[in-house]
């Protein structure tokens, strides 16, 4: 495995991939254009559709290529960062927009667009109020998401927070009259002679029938390209091709993040940014916590090899230096388990042991070695001093059985690059200016996170810019009436 810090960008002129004006193909589904068509039904797409209706768009439709709404949001842990002074005061802490900005900008290698980062942070407090108005109920505690740097993450009162967002927002969208068309895959954007968007060419995956969907504005919210090996190979050739994705490990063909919106936007002359920045994380193995500070990572031989609270690219590189591709994760009974815990136990991915000796035997590690490693770890946790790896964040030691453990490996989780947008979620042209009537939000875009996305910022990005995209698409459509 090679270092992710040396990813090389494959360069090609996006504007050379397609003409400036694309003509319709197939019969139109309606004679009257939709005000807003949203491609994708994850966090960004649902937020865009609802906000378009709230902003006055009369006809709004979501085109979803799969048979179920939600995309990656559906299976996410659901941690969402926000500037929340009242929540921080409740936790006897303080946060600031300036600190939130520094954490995000520095966490992304100082490569994120400062204007986009500021817009995301500025919209995050109102985002919480808006989600609550849509029926989402939040846990009163604030958490530090994995690699989130600071405890500003919110999660719902339900174990599966990602699914809860989708359920509540989808119900709200339908109540507002948003149409949702499943198994309908956007394939090309329709541009008029002035270069403005006029609709979408989409294909029904049920009937294989291609139709045109006329629209006054379009929002692309189709997710990233982690499940597209051709795009991964082109833009991040040093990312190991054998890595699957966290959406569906071992079955990458099931992952809907195949870069559809990026391809469509590129054909229409849109600019791309940061495409070389992909994130790999461990997710569907032995990890059962949604927050750092209460677990230990060991090589398969039983050696601790990293600061378990470090950014995932650091852990990835530390593991690579050991020559291994998998590692053990151990926690104890006191830690607060995440949404995947029950499923992983049922599937046998995570097991339990009542003693350290039993744990060592089942991990095929010498008991005396494991006892020594755990003793050093617990001393570091209790003294908040880690001479081995310099870790500074320990929430507890690992001493109360049963111990939960499992093997873990990295999979591609998020693509930080994508369609270049303005702070108003307008899609930028490859040459200059914007594509009128075309907006984008969520993982399909680039520029917000730089080279690395902090834990909890993905949904913040999707919700905030999804709302901006929907409202601005509605405003653009009203000017065309």
Number of C-alpha atoms within 10 A of each C-alpha: 14 13 16 21 12 11 16 16 16 14 10 10 12 19 18 13 13 14 12 18 18 20 15 19 14 13 12 17 12 12 8 12 20 21 27 34 32 33 30 33 32 30 34 36 35 32 31 40 39 26 23 31 21 16 17 15 23 17 19 28 21 26 25 26 25 21 12 12 25 25 27 24 24 22 19 19 21 26 27 29 31 27 24 21 16 12 18 17 11 13 14 8 12 15 18 13 16 12 13 19 17 15 16 28 24 16 22 21 13 16 17 23 17 19 12 21 21 19 18 24 24 16 19 24 17 15 22 23 11 16 17 13 12 17 15 21 18 16 11 13 16 22 22 21 26 23 20 26 19 18 20 26 24 24 27 21 14 15 16 18 26 26 22 22 26 23 16 17 25 24 14 17 24 13 11 15 15 24 16 21 19 19 19 26 23 26 16 24 27 26 23 14 12 10 17 19 24 25 27 30 23 24 20 19 15 12 9 12 12 20 20 24 26 25 24 25 30 33 30 30 34 33 33 29 30 29 27 18 18 15 19 24 16 17 22 22 17 19 23 16 13 10 18 22 26 25 26 17 18 13 12 19 14 14 20 22 24 23 22 25 28 27 20 19 29 24 21 28 26 26 25 24 17 23 27 27 27 25 21 23 19 21 21 24 22 26 28 27 21 20 23 20 21 21 24 25 24 20 19 18 15 20 16 21 18 21 20 24 22 18 19 21 18 17 20 23 16 16 23 15 14 11 10 14 15 17 23 22 22 23 28 23 14 15 19 13 17 16 19 20 19 13 13 18 17 10 9 13 17 23 19 20 17 13 14 18 17 14 23 18 14 13 18 12 16 14 17 11 15 22 15 11 16 19 15 14 22 19 14 21 21 14 12 17 16 19 10 13 12 12 18 16 18 21 15 17 24 24 16 13 15 18 20 23 27 22 22 22 20 24 23 24 21 25 29 30 27 31 31 27 26 17 18 18 27 24 29 23 22 20 12 9 13 21 21 21 26 30 33 39 35 29 28 28 33 28 25 34 30 25 27 28 26 23 24 26 24 22 23 25 28 29 29 27 32 33 30 26 33 35 26 25 33 29 19 20 23 16 8 10 8
